Amino acid sequence: MQVNFTGIKNVGYEHAYYASQEKRADNILAGDTQWLNIQLTDDYNGKHLTGFKKALEKSGLSYSDYRNPVNKDFLNLAIDMEVYDDDGDGEVEQQFILNDMPLRVNDETLPMFSFLAKLLNEIIHKPSKEFVVNKDYLDSDDVNNGLALSVNMEEIFEEDYDDVIREAHEPSVVKDGAECMHNVIMETMEDYFTVNA
């Protein structure tokens, strides 16, 4: 029997962007959402699932509140940005969403953001040949409902669904997406420390 040590597996990235042609009633001009879904494991290559639970605990957050609604081993990070135009200034509002729950930036949650930055950095530097995506996962409801939480990917993409899902799990797409998300987290942390220095 061969045992594969993966550390993390079934990592997928999806990105959605929209722009309003005219000013909407809620003053939103544009929106941008990124999702990264990761199946965490505890094995020879790291205790990622345990690390996630410890980071939650250190941040004063409950695993039962932040447990992924699709699969208990998934970590789904979404970064949602919306551009508002209340008075012509084009203000950007940004929100972090962890397993479908808001994750606010404050002193208490810094351990969680540190864990996320470290995890994203690991994905960025992981050799492409070491990415593991299980075929049974790609054919499952977990990927349809879990990649972009609260979004039914199959309904949106219809006949293109299989191609979109395969592309979302390509190492190059995942690594580029993880780098983009890592940059957002690092910029957010810099801004937070500057304001709270």
N, C-alpha and C positions, 0 to 999 in steps of 0.2 A: 504494500500500500504506500502510495506517495502522498506526502503531506506538503501542501503549498503554504508558505508563510507570506502573507500579503501586506500586513500592517494596516493598510486601508485598501478598499476595493470598490468597484462599481461607482467610480466617481464620474459625475456628469455635470455639465455646465450649460445653462440656457440664458439667453439675454433677449429682452423685449424692449422696444422703444416706440413711443408714439409722440406725435406732435399735433397740436390743434391748429386748424387752418384759421380759426378765429377765436377770440377770447370767449371761453366758456363761462357759465354762470358762477362756477366755483373758482374762477380766475386761474385755472391750471392751463399753462401754455404747452407744457411737454412733460413727459414722464419717461423714466428709464428704470427697469428692474432687472437685476442679475440674480440668478439662483445657482448655487453650487450644492449638489447633494452628494454625500459621502457615506459609504457603509463603513462604520468603525469596527475594528476588531481588537482583541487582546491576543497577541501571539509573539513569536520570536522577534518580529520586527517592531514591536512597540505595543504599549498598553494604551491605545488610542481611546477606546471606550471608557476605560477606567479614568484616563486623563480628562476626558470630557466631564465625567461625573464629578471629579475632584475640582475642576475649574468652576463648575456650577456651585458647588458647596462653598468654595473660597469666596465666591461672588455673592453669597447669601441668597442663591437661587435654588429652587427645588427641582430635582430631576423629574418628579411627577408632573410639574408644570411645563417643563421643557422637553418632555419625552416626545419623540416624533410620532405623529398620529398615524403614519402609514406603516412604519417598521421601527421597532424599539432600538435597532442598531444604527439607524440613519441619523446623520447630522445634516440638516438643511439650513444653509445660510442664504438669506436674501438681503440684498441692499436695494432699497427703493428710493429713488430721487424724483422729486417733482419740482418743476419751475413754476412759480406763481408770479402773477403780475398784478398786485393790488394797487400799486401806485407808480407803475412804470419802472420799477427797480429790478425786476426779474429775479426775485429772491428764490434761492434753492433750499428746499426742505429735504432732509435726508433721514432715512429710518433704517435701522438694522432689525432684521426679523430672524429669530433663531427657532427652528422647528415650529413655525407658525405663531410665535409669540414675540412681541416687541422686546428688544434688548436695548436698554438705554445706556448711554455713556455717563458713568459717574465713578467716584472713587471706589465704590464697592464692586462694580462690575469689571474693573481693570484686569483681574486675573482671567476672566472669560475672554476679553479682547486679546490678551497676551496669548492665550491658548489658540485662539482662532488665527492670529498672525503667524504663529509657529506652524500650525497645521497647513495653512496656505503656502508658507515658505517651503515646507516639505514637498508639497505637490508640485510647486514650481520647479524644484530641483530634482524631482524623481525622474530617473531615466525612463523614456517612453516605453522601452521594452519591459519594464517592471509594472506597468499598469495592468491590473487584472479586472476584466469585465466578464462576468459569468453570463453565458448564453441564456440560461433559465431566468436570470434577472431581466435581461433585455426583452424577453417574451412575457414578462409578468405584469400584473396590475401595479406592482410596486413602482416600476419605472414610470408608468403612465400617470399615476397619482402622486408619486413622490419626488420627481425631478423638480417640478415647479409646483410647490404645495398650493392647494386650492385651485389648481388649473387642470382640467382634463385635456391632456395633450392630444389624445387620439381624436377627440371631437374637434379641436382647433385645426389640426393638420390633415385630418382625413387620410386620403390616399398617399400623402407624403410622410405620414407618421413614422414609418420604419426608417426612412432615410434621415429624418430629423433626429430621431433617437440615436441612431448609429453615429451621426456627426457630433451630437452632444457629448458622446463618450469617447471621442477621438482624443488621444493624449495631447496633441497640439492645441486643440480647442480648449480642453480642460486646463492645460498649463497657462495659456494666454488669459483665460478667464480668471484663474486663481491669482495671476499676477495683477490684473486689473483690480480685483477685490482687495488684495493685499495692499495695494497702493492707497485705496480709499481708506482702509483701516489705519494705515500709518499716518496719513494726512489728518484724519480725525483725531488720532491720539496726539499728534503734534499741536493741533489747534486747541485741544482740551488742556494740555499741559501749559500752553502759552497763556491761555485765559485764566487758568487756576494756579499760576506760579506765584 
